[in-house]
Amino acid sequence: MQRSPHGTRVDDVVARPPFDPDVLIALGAADDLVVSLSPDEIPQLRARAVVPAPAEYTLGGRLLVQEHVARSADGTPLRLVALRPRDRSDPLPVIYHVHGGGMVVGTPFDVLPMLAEVALDLGAAIVSVDYRLAPEHAYPAPLDDVYAGLVWVSEHAEGLRLDPDRIILQGVSAGGGLAAGAALASRDRGGPALLGQMLVYPMLDHRNDSASAHQMAGAGTWDRTANATGWAAYLGELPGDEVPAYASPAVADDLSGLPPTFIEVGSAETFRDEDVDYARRIWAAGGDAELHVWPGGAHAFDALAPDAPLSHDARLARMRWLHRLLSR
């Protein structure tokens, strides 16, 4: 068996894309990273969650926050948290947001401070859905919640002073997978006609068997073990060969008829290959997709290292796409 100069077996060395220098520093400094995750660690992960204060997501009162209650497919009450610039009373475009958290953790407030800045910049409203979490609520409950909230926003747009013709579905990580599933459902069920969908390092493929999933095992954030935990919690007792595209969008046979799509992912993360392939298949189906693979980005690198130039570039690319979409 060959060994490296440092004594490590060559066969044990996994070639991985390098992390961006700022991301690498942040990975080394963080004490709350989720690299791997087992089912018994989910309660601990939830206990560590910190909900931002209202002043953070209203930007000191510049945005008005309201909560609404819709109903999911099974009649369960569904909370929707809405933000809009306080000085705007005209019908606004809306970003319908689906938070991340591996299907097992998270709240609708998680990234509202960042989205509040987006709302002011775009002159848009934000509606964030409080979907039920796994494993207590397995598929289809989370997807049903996301889709029901989307339909409710479209049907109540006039009363909410929103523009039903300018709804952008946006999801982050697990929320990106739920958003992609909701977009497929909306297409197939004759639901709201979406202006676009923005999928930020989305969790799209329950098979968890891509080259990047294997390559990044044990490295960065949210590795293949954590991903398996999240998917098992979400899918529950559903057999692997019976997982529908609404649950795992990567298995969809047909990606035609989707709205203009923005997809971004890091080069050094589990979801890289499934996200790149989703964009490729949208193009192959004749669709409109913009893809960014951020060099050296770990999963959720922009939250991990928010001041890094890479994170600044990623946020700027999102804003430019949103401005172009809304100006069409």
N, C-alpha and C positions, 0 to 999 in steps of 0.2 A: 504494500500500500504506500503510495507516494504521500509525502508530507510537505507542507509549506515550510519556509524558513523559521516560522514561529512554532512549529510542531503540530499545527492543525492538519488533519487529514484533508487532502485535496478534494476527495469525494464528498466531504461534508461542507465544503465552502459553496454557498449559494450565491450566484451572481445576481445582484440586485441593482436597479437604477439608483444612483446616488441621491440622497436627500439634498434639497436646497440648503445652503449653509445656515440661513436663519431658521429654517424649519428644524434642522438638526440640533441647533442650540436649544430651541424650544422643547424638542423631544427629551433632551437631556435634563432640562430644568424642571419640567412638569412633574408633579407628584401625584396626579390624579388621572393619568392616562389609562384608557381602556385599550389594551393590546389584545389579550385573550379574555374571554368571559365564559364562565360556566353557569348553568342554570341557577345554582345555589347562590351565586353572587348578584343576582338581579335585585333583591331587596336592598343590598348594600349600595348598589349603584343608584337606586332611586333615592335612598336616604341622603346621598351627597348632592342631589340636585338643588340648585339655588334659583329661585324665581326672581327676576328683576323687579325693582320697585316701580310703581306707576310713573314716577317722574322720569325714569330712564326711557320708557317707551312712549311717553307723551312729549318727550323732549322739553320738559319743564312747562307743559301746558300748551305747547304749540299745536298739538294734535288732540282731537276729541276721541275718547275711547268709550265704546258702548258694547254691551254684551247682549246677544240674542239667543233664543232657544229654538232650534229646529227639531225634527224628529227623524230618527234613523229608520231603516226599512222595517225593523221589528218594533217600532214605536218608542224606543229608548230616547229620552231627551238628549239633545246634542247641543253643547255650548259653542257659540261662535263669538270670537272677540274681534271687534272691528275698530280700526283707526282711520281717521281722515283729517286732513289739515283743517284746523279750526276756522280759517278764513275763507273756506270754499263751500258754497252751497249748491253749485251746479252739479249735474250728474257726472261722476268721476269714473275713469277706468278703475278696475279693481284687480289687485293681486290676491288671489285665493291661495293662502299659504298652508302647507302641510309640514309640520315640524319633524325633525329627525329623532333618533334615539334607539335605533336597532329594533324597532317594533315593541320594545319592552319598557321604555322610559321616555320622559319628555312631557312638556306642557305647551299650550298654544302661545305662551309668553316668551318662550326660550330665546328667539332671535328678534323679538319685536323692537328692541332698541335700534338694531341695524336696519330693519325694515321701515322704521319710522323715518329714518334719513332718506330712504328710497322714496317713501310717500311724498315727502316734501320736495324732493328733486323732481319727481315725475308729475306732481300734481295729481296723485292717485290715492285711492283708499286701499287699505289692507284688511283682509278678513282671514283670521287664523282659526283653524278648526281643532277642537278638543276631542279628537277621536279616542276610542277606547284602546287600551293597551293589552298586548299579549303578555304572559300566557293565559291570564284570566279571561281574555276575550280573543279567541283565535279567529282566523279567517272564517267567514267573510265579514265579521263585525267591524274591524277597522276600515276596510275598504268601503263597506256600506255606509259608515259614518262619513267618510270623506266625500263619497259621491252624493249622499243625501244633502250634506251641507252645500255642496256646489249647486245642486238643483235649487235648493232653498234660496241661495243668494241670487240666482238668475231670476227666479219667479218673484222675488221681493225687491228687485233692483229699484224699481220706481220709488217705492216708499223709503228706501235706504239712500236715495239720491246717488245711485250708481248707474253706470251705463251697461246694460246687459249685452251689448254688442262688443264690449271691450273687457272681457274677463280673461285674465292670464292665470293659468294654473301653475303654481310653483311649489316644488317640494325639495327638501334637503335630506340626503342620505336615505334612511328608511322612508321618510316622507316623500323622497323623490320616486321611490318604487310605488308607493301608494298613489302619488299623483299620476304616474304613467299608467297605472291600472285604471284609475278613474277616467283618464283621457280615452283609453280604449273602450271603457264602458259607455262613456258619453257618445262616442262615435257609433257604437253598436246599438244603443238603446234610443237613439234620437234625442239625446240630452242636450244640454247647453252647447251652443256653437262657440268654441273657445277661440280667442284671438291668438293664443299661443300657449306653449307649456315650457317652463324652465325647470330643468332637472339638474340639481347641483349634487355632484358625486352620488348619483342615485344607486340604490340597492335593488337590482333588477332581476337577479337570477338565483333561484333557490338551489340550483345544482352545485353551486359553490366549488366548481371544479376547473376554473379557468387557469391559464398559465400564470396570470398575475396573482391569483388567490394562493397558488402553491408557492410562487416566488417570494411573496411578502409574508409568509407564515412566520409568526413570532416577531415581526419587525413593524415599526411605525405605530399606527393606531388601527384598531378594529381589524384584527387578522382573521384568518380562515376559521379558527376555533370560535371566536366571538360571533362571526357570521353564522356559523352552524347553530349556535345557541339562539340567535335572533330568529332565524328561519324556522327552527323546530318549535319555538314558542308560538310563532305566527300561524304556522300550518297545522299545529295540533296533530290530530289523528289522520289527517288527509294523506293518503298514499302518495308517494313521490311521483308515480306515473299518472296520477290523476290531478295534478296541480294545474289549475286553469291559468290562462294568460292574465286575467284580472289580478290574480294573486302574485304571479311571477311573470312580469311582462316580457322577459327575454324569451319565453317559450311561445309567444304569439306567432301564429303562422303568417299573419298579414299585418304589416305596419303601414299600409296605405291609408289615406284619408285622415291622417292626424294633422293637427294644427302645426304651424311653424314651431320648431323645437330648438331649444338651446340646451346643450349638454356640456358639462365640464367635469373633469376628474383629474386627480394627480397622477403623475407617472409612476410614483412609488406607493401605490395602494392597492388593496384587494380588488376594488371594483373597476380598475383600469380597463381590462380587456372586455368585460361585459358591456361597459358603457360605450367604448369605442365601437363595438360590434352593433350596438343598438342604433347609433348614428348611421353606420354603414348600411344597415338594413332599411332605415327610413329613406336614405338616398336611393337604394336599390328599388324601393317601391314607388319612386317618383316624388318623394316628399322633400320638404324644406327643413334642413337641420344645420345648425352651427355647432361645431365641436371644438372644445379647448382641452388639451391635455397639458396640464401645467407641470413643467419639468422640475422634478424634485419635490413635488407636493405629496405629503402624506394625506391620509384621509382627514378631512376637516382642517386642512392646514391653515386656512384663513382665520379660523377661530383659535387655533393653537398659537399662531404667530401673526396676530392682526396687523402689526406695524411693518411686517416684512414687505419689501418691494413686490415679491411674488403675490402676496395677498392683495396689495393695492392694485396690481394689474388685473387680478381676477375680479375684484369688485368693479373695476372700471369697465371690463369687458361685459359684465352683466348689465350695467347701466347703459352702455352704448347699444346693446341689443334691444333692451326695453325701449329706449328712445326711438330706435329705428322702427321697431314693431308698431309703436303707437303713432308714428308719423305716416304710416302707410295710408 
